Amino acid sequence: MKISEYAVKNYQFTLVIFLMIVALGVTTILNMPRSEDPELNAPQFPIVVVYPGTSPKDMEELVVEPLEREITGLENIKRVKTSISDGVAVLFVEYKYESDVEEKYQELVREVNALRNELPKDIASIEVRKVIPSDVNVVQIALISENASREKLKKYAEDLQDELEKVKSLKKVEIHGLPKRIVRADLQLEKMAQMRLPLEAVLGSVQSEVANIPGGSVDAGNKSFNIKTSGNYSDLDEIRNTVVYSANGRNIFLSDIADVYFSYEEEKHITRLNGWRSVFVTAAQKPGENISQTQKAYAPVIEKFRSKLPANIDLVQHFDQADNVNKRLSGLGKDFLLAILLVGITLLPLGQRAALIVMISIPLSLAIGIVLLNVLGFNLNQLSIVG
């Protein structure tokens, strides 16, 4: 007996199967992960090498060439592209697309670590990173104020960052538009001249100390010298009490020759929203999450935080990817109903039965397609909707 003949004779069974498939399709479309773009896991890995004070030529000879020789010998390597500048080199390693991303990442990390002892000892860092195209911001929030202090904007931006980090489906909650806080020392050149204190001694003393606070700069006349530190300083007083020179049995402290205070890096980027001074807080979504459900989780957090802001700071939700995704899904539903209606009207002259069969087959086909998408590990995004 043919399947079509069996389906017609046992129409009750066919109807039950049809309803089950449609119900499964509806349940799947309501619960499957959603995002604006598909999740792509390309086997591509940038290797970032930081070697301060090195020229591009030395960087190529001492670091890049040994790394390239080792990496190009690995299996399934497609290409290696390298860019070199003063003190920094980036090797972009690309495997063949069918390669396992996690396996190749671990392989690359092992090879770089194994080669580390053969490279110059004073390299600051070598980092193997992953390229994750889905790491895009799903929400952008602006804190706007023309008269609030930088410290006040920073405080509220960090408070909002802390609240959004508690949302389990969000990741990479970041603040943009605030320069980093640094420690600045303004040297008093007249005092240094009276003490016959060389500038190099001051710079060397501060750099040799260990500090876990952000480094900054030493200003001497029209020149500014960057300071990079790492370690145990806990407050400004400890920095001020740093011994920068010893002469005739007397210690000279940094506070004797400089004004030391917290400041901010020079602003290289200015963030504004519609012409208004602003600070942005952004967040990305974790893989495999439903962006509509994610929006339901962070929207109340944002509204609650809005109510805590002072009168001179306004919160504007500048971008919300969930709105775009929901709009596309809403459009899909309208187009789907319109398609069924047009098919029904077109086939109605052939008889009600023929029109009904075709009208039923459309939601059935869509339900089967949605279920297969979910089973195969794809999410609901603008490309799968078009398909």
Secondary structure, DSSP 4 states (H G I P E B T S, - for coil): --HHHHHHHTHHHHHHHHHHHHHHHHHHHHHS-B-SS------EEEEEEE-TT--HHHHIIIIIHHHHHHHHTSTTEEEEEEEEETTEEEEEEEE-TTS-HHHHHHHHHHHHHHHGGGS-TT--EEEE----TT--EEEEEEEE-SSS-HHHHHHHHHHHHHHHHTSTTEEEEEEES-PPEEEEEEE-HHHHHHTT--HHHHHHHHHHS---SPP-EEEETTEEEE----S---SHHHHHT-EEEEETTEEEEHHHHEEEEEEE-------EETTEEEEEEEEEEPTT-BHHHHHHHHHHHHHHHHTTS-TT-EEEEEEEHHHHHHHHHHHHHHHHHHHHHHHHHHHGGG-HHHHHHHHHHHHHHHHHHHHHHHHTT--B-HHHHH-
